[in-house]
Amino acid sequence: MDKLILWHWQQRRMALLFLSFPDGELKFIPMDVIDCPKHGSIIYHPSILPRHRGASAINWTLIQGDKKAGFTIFWADDGLDTGPILLQRECDVGQNDTVDDLYNRFLFPEGVKAMVEAVDLIADGKAPRIPQPEEGATYEGIQKKENAEISWDQPAAALHNWIRGHDKVPGAWATVDGQVVTFYGSSLLDASVPAGQELTIKGASRPGLVTKNGLVIFGNDGKMVLVRNLQFEDGKMIPASKYFSADETTALELTEEEKKMAEDIRAIWKGILSNIAVIEDSTDFFKSGASSMHVVRMLEEIKQKYSGLQLQNEDVYMATKFADFVQMAVRKLRGEDKEEELVIDYVSKNVNNMTVNMPYQCFINGQFINADDGKTYDTINPTDGSIIASVSSASFADVDKAVAAAKEAFENGEWGRMNARERGRLMYRLADLMEEHQEELATIESIDSGAVYTLALKTHIGMSVQTFRYFAGWCDKIQGATIPINQARPNHNLTFTKKEPIGVCAIVIPWNYPLMMLAWKSAACLAAGNTLVLKPAQVTPLTSLKFAELSAKAGFPKGVINILPGSGGLVGQHLSKHPDVRKIGFTGSTPTGKEIMKSAATNLKKVSLELGGKSPLIIFNDCDLDRAVKMGMGAVYFNKGENCIAAGRLFVEESIHDEFVRKVVEEIKKMKIGDPLDRSTDHGPQNHKAHLEKLLQYCETGVKEGATLVYGGKQVCRPGFFMEPTVFTDVEDHMYIAKEESFGPVMVISKFKNGDVDGVLRRANSTEYGLASGIFTKDISKALYISEKLEAGTVFINTYNKTDVAAPFGGFKQSGFGKDLGEEALHEYLRTKAITVEY
C-alpha cells in the first residue's frame, strides 16, 4: 500500500515525508516538490468519525453492534482526530465479522483507493474541508484488560459483540474455576441447544456447555454464542472443545535421543530469549518477551535440526511453557499426535434395500462441523417431496475458514510436500473407496437428485470413479520442457519450464450430475497438486458430503478438500471474490458465469466456465432412421433432459420429418415414468419443484408462440416433480423455445429443406451457445464438412452423449471456456514457470 500511494503521489508532482501506522492510523505528510505548493497532512482513520475515535475505533464499532463501519480521511490538526473531514467510506458489518474481516474485506483495499482519490482531490484543488461535529463523539478506552470483563446480564448478540470487539487485544474474559479465562473466536449460534458438558462461569446465570464445536454460552434472552478458543492466565490457548481434557495428558518418559532433542530446543529458546539466564521447564515463551516473529524463527531453527519434526505456529501457542512444548514436540516425533478419529453425524435411511448413511454438515479442514452461524436448510426428495435431511448452510465465516484451511494445506501442510506418485496413490485409493460404496452413492444420488438408479450407478457414479482413476495416473506425468535460447555466446544457458499447481481452487458445481461434476473438476484440480473448496448445488449436497467422508478415509490430509453446502449467492459469490482463491471452476448458467467472471476480476484469479447450451442435432434423410430416433431421444431425454449437452434443437430434413416425429412419439409412449429406484423406470422426476415449474412455463410459451405441442407438456399426476416427455414441432427460428435452453425433457423440432446443407448450418450456428452438436448421416464427407463448420466444443457424428474421461469437454461462445476431462483439463489447474540458468 505504501508503495502504491507513494508512486501515485509522486505522479501528482508531490512526495511523501513519511508513512507510518501509529495505532492503526496511516499518516501522510506531503512535501513541496518543484512547483507544487505545500498542502498539509492528511490522516486515514478506521472509523466513521465522530461516532468512535481513537485507535480502537473498529473494536468499539463491533462492541456497540453497529451495522455500519468504515473509515475517514481527514486533515490533520493539533488535536486528536479532530481535523476537518476530506472524504469517508462506509461498509456493512456482518453479524460474525471480526476486526480482521473488516480490515481485509474493506478498510485496507478501499483505503488504498480512497487515499489515491484524496491525493487527486488535493492536487486538483477540489479537496473539501468538512467540519467535524463534536456531538456523539466517543473516546472510550477499551484496550485495557481490566475493562474487558464480560457482563453476563445481556442478550446473546451483545455478548458476541463484546467478545469479537475485544478479539486479539486485549481479549474479553470471565472467571472460570477461579482463574481468568479469555474468550476468542465467537459467533452467534442459531440452532437447537447442542449436547455438551456443563461449565460454571462466574456471573453467568446459566452454565456454559463444552461441545465438540466449542464452548456454548447463553445470553439473558436464551439465545446462544459459540466460542472457539480459550486462553488461560499462563498464556496457554486451547480449543474450547478441549477444556475438560486440557490437563489429562501424562508426561512422557524421554529416551536419550529425545533428551538430546530437548536440550537442542532449550538452546534455541535461549538464543531467542537472551534476556533469560536459564531456560527452566516452567519458562513461558511469550511471558519471557518473545513475539510472533520469534515463533517463526524458533520453528525454522527446529526444522533445520530435525527435518522430520513438522511443527505449526499454533503448536507454540498451545504449548507456551518449555516443558509442555518439549512434550508436544516428542509426541509429534513419535507420531502419537495422529489424527483424531473422524466424527460424523449421519442421517440414516433404509432405502433401496440398504441403509444409507449421509453426512449433512460442512466439511472443513478434515472435520464435519455445523455452519458457523448454525443455519440449516432442508434438502428434498424429488420423487415425493419429502425432506431427506436438514443440511448445514455455510456462511461467510465458513468460506473464510475453508479457504484458510486449503491455503494452509497447500503452503505448509503435508499435501504441499507430497511427491506426485504419493498424490496419485491417494487418488487411486479414493477411487477404490468410491467404487466400494457405489451402490450407496447411487442411492443417495437418486433420492437427492431424482436420477434413475441404473443411470446413477453407471454414469453418475461409474464415470466419477473412472475420472479419479484417469487423473490419478496423470499425477506423475505432468512435465515441462527444455527450450534453446540465443541470449548469449558462447551458449551456456539452460532454459526450462515447470508446471506448477496454482494454489487454492474454488469449484462450484450444478445439480444435474452432483457427484460426476464434482469428479470432473476436482480430480484434475487435485492431480495438479492444488487444494480445493467445493460448493455443491444447494439442492443436491449429499453425495458431495459423502465424497468428503470417503476422501478422509482415503487419507487425504486435512484442508486439502473442503465441502461447503449452502447458497450459491452467498458461498459461491464469496469464493469468487476471495483474495486467497487463485482459480475458480464453475459449471452452471451463463448469467451466473458472467457474474463469477466479474467477481474473479478482484484478484485476477484464473477462471474456467462450462455454461449453458442450445446444442443443435442435424438429422439428414440419408441416416439410419431407427438409430437416429433412438439416439435423438437419448440426446433429449437422457437424465430427464437435465443434461448440459442435451440436444436443445433438432433439425430434421423435410422428407423424413413426419416419420421421425411419429416414431419418436411411439417410443415415448413406451417409456415408464416412475420411482427412480425402480430398476425398470426410464424417466424419473425433475430435480426440484422450481425447475419443474420453469419447464411447464417454457412449454406454455412455446404453445403461445405458435409451435405445435405434439406430446406432453404437462406435469404427471402423481406425487413428486414429474414431467411428461414433451415434443414440439413447427418451431420457427424466432421463437423463444428455438433460442433458449429448457434443461428438461423437451424435444424442439424444426424442419429444413431437402439438401440445404449450408442453410441448416447457418441456422444451427445462429445461437450464442456452442457447447455440443450432433449430425446423423451416412455420408462421411458431409459429416466431416459440417463438423468443421459447426461452432461447438463437441461434435457427435451418428451418436450422442458419448463423453469419455480422456476426451476434453468444454464449450465455445457463451457456453464458456476452458476444458474438463482429458489432458487439457490439467492445464486449467496448472501454471507455467520459465527458468533460465547460466552455467
Secondary structure, 3 states (H helix, E strand, C coil): CHHHHHHHHHHCCCEEEEEECHHHCEEEEEECECCECCCCCEEEECCCCCCCCCCCHHHHHHHCCCCEEEEEEEECCCCCCCCCEEEEEEEECCCCCCHHHHHHHHHHHHHHHHHHHHHHHHHCCCCCCECCCCCCCCCCCCCCHHHCECCCCCCHHHHHHHHHHCCCCCCEEEEECCEEEEEEEEEEECCCCCCCEEECCCCCCCCEEEECCEEEEECCCCCEEEEEEEECCCCCEEEHHHHHHCCCCCCCCCCHHHHHHHHHHHHHHHHHCCCCCCCCCCCECCCCCCCHHHHHHHHHHHHHHCCCCCCCHHHHHHCCEHHHHHHHHHHHHHCCCCCCCCCCCEEEEEECCEEEEEECCEEECCEEECCCCCCEEEEECCCCCCEEEEEECCCHHHHHHHHHHHHHHHHCCHHHHCCHHHHHHHHHHHHHHHHHCHHHHHHHHHHHHCCCHHHHHHHHHHHHHHHHHHHHHHHHHCCCCEECCCCCCCCCEEEEEEEEECCEEEEECCCCCHHHHHHHHHHHHHHCCCEEEEECCCCCCHHHHHHHHHHHHHCCCCCCEEECCCCHHHHHHHHHHCCCCCEEEEECCHHHHHHHHHHHCCCCCEEEEECCCCEEEEECCCCCHHHHHHHHHHHHHHHHHCCCCCEEEEEEEHHHHHHHHHHHHHHHHHCCECCCCCCCCCECCCCCHHHHHHHHHHHHHHHHCCCEEEECCCECCCCCCCECCEEEECCCCCCHHHHCCCCCCEEEEEEECCCCHHHHHHHHHCCCEECEEEEECCCHHHHHHHHHHCCCCEEEECCCCCCCCCCCECCEECCEECCECHHHHHHCCEEEEEEEEEC
